[in-house]
Amino acid sequence: MSDDIHTLAGPYALDAVDDLERARFDRHLATCDSCAQEVAELRETATRLADATEVTPPARLKEAVLAEVARTPQARRARAARGGEARWRRWTAAAVAAGIVAIGAAAATYVVEDQRVRDAQAQAAQVTSILDAPDAVVRTGDLAGGRVTVVLSASLNKGVAVVQGLPDPGTGKAYQLWLIKDRQPQNAGVLGAGASGGARVFSDVQGADQFGVSHEKAGGAGTPTTPLVGSVNL
Amino acid sequence: MAARDDQPRPLAPAPATGDLLTQVARGDEAAFVKLYDELAPRVYGLCRRIVRDPAQAEEVAQEALVEVWRTAGRYDPAKGSASAWVLTIAHRRAVDRVRAEQASTDRERRVATEEVPYDDVVEQATARLERQQVRRCLQGLTDLQREAITLAYYRGYSYREVADLLGAGLPTVKTRMRDGLIRLRDCLGVSFA
């Protein structure tokens, strides 16, 4: 889906994209100098909208900020000149990983909080490596009223999928994710019981031509119940 | 880059925001205080606008400002102005907060029952923008461009949610956000070298 990626420049500059769209656009920016220039200008423009919101903060905010600053060490500088881009990508990866934690726990929405991000370092590293892979491809699709985003890297032979907004599976039921290779389904993870969305990292992606979601009893099944809830071509 | 000087010199012009941020990156707490004074009203105001609840907005503003301190070394002047960098951090955090709220409240329902969901923000924005160039430039947009941009920026809606709220197609909303921002940029004369 490399169609009309330029049109994401507006939503991107306004932070009106989801984490995976942001990752996809970041990757595009890294290879498109004119886009980077345009996005920088659109961000500057969006920032001007903040000028209109100026409100004098309560004095206690300053005290609180300065007190926290006094005990907060500074992060090391970005490794290279391209640190800005790398930073957004790391942030995205951490956010997606945090989403994995949060979605599993509750609803199909990313809950991105610092603590969760820190708690999710292990997943973050995995997701980062997938999003960072030079050959990563992103596929998105609508599915049973929800939405699925799949990022695959053939070189790492790994993928990450985020599913959002499916109908309530019902008590004791769960959605299961499948990679389909030449009509053969392969388990790509089971979402939480009763969860209408979630994210999973999986491996052995080579040769997959479809990504499917099935409706199963909680804990998942060895083979998918058909018909599938939906599928996306990879 | 201005010469470093630890002694405040009241008669000298205030250092540019970018220079302040560079000093902050070196651990200069006094420079951070100046940066705070310059940007906190916008950071806090933006958080208030997006998060709405004053206590939560204060919390988000605090997190954002401490993040500025913590990550100042990553600011790259080649990629934009210092104030845009700071306000982007604040905006992102505020948007994260309202989206996280979605997890616990049914946003769809809230939107449906909220009084005048977007006229309200446009009106508020417009009222606040009085006497500002931004207001004039926002008025120069088409209704759809203006609503799409203000819903996303001031309320933290994703472009998908904006499309739902406005009953417009996704490609249309994406395109309006982009060409609306381009028109705003030209009207405001935004550029950076």
Interface residues (C-beta under 8 A of the other chain):
Chain A: D4 H6 T7 L8 A9 G10 P11 A13 L14 D15 A16 V17 D18 A36 A40 E41 L42 R43 E44 T45 A46 T47 R48 L49 A50 D51 A52 T53 E54 V55 T56 P57 P58 R60 L61 K62 A64 V65 L66 E68 V69 A70 T72 P73 Q74 A75 R76 R77 A78 A81 G83 G84 R87 A102 A106 A107 T109 Y110 V111 V112 E113 D114
Chain B: A25 G27 E29 F32 V33 Y36 A40 P41 R42 V43 Y44 G45 L46 R48 R49 E58 A61 Q62 E63 L65 V66 W69 R70 T71 A72 G73 R74 D76 A78 K79 G80 S81 S83 A84 L87 T88 A90 H91 R92 V95 D96 R99 A100 Q102 A103 S104 A125 R128 L129 Q132 V134 R135 I149 T150 A152 Y153 Y154 G156 Y157 S158 Y159 V162 P171 V173 K174 T175 R176 M177 R178 D179 G180 L181 I182 L184 R185 L188 V190 S191 F192
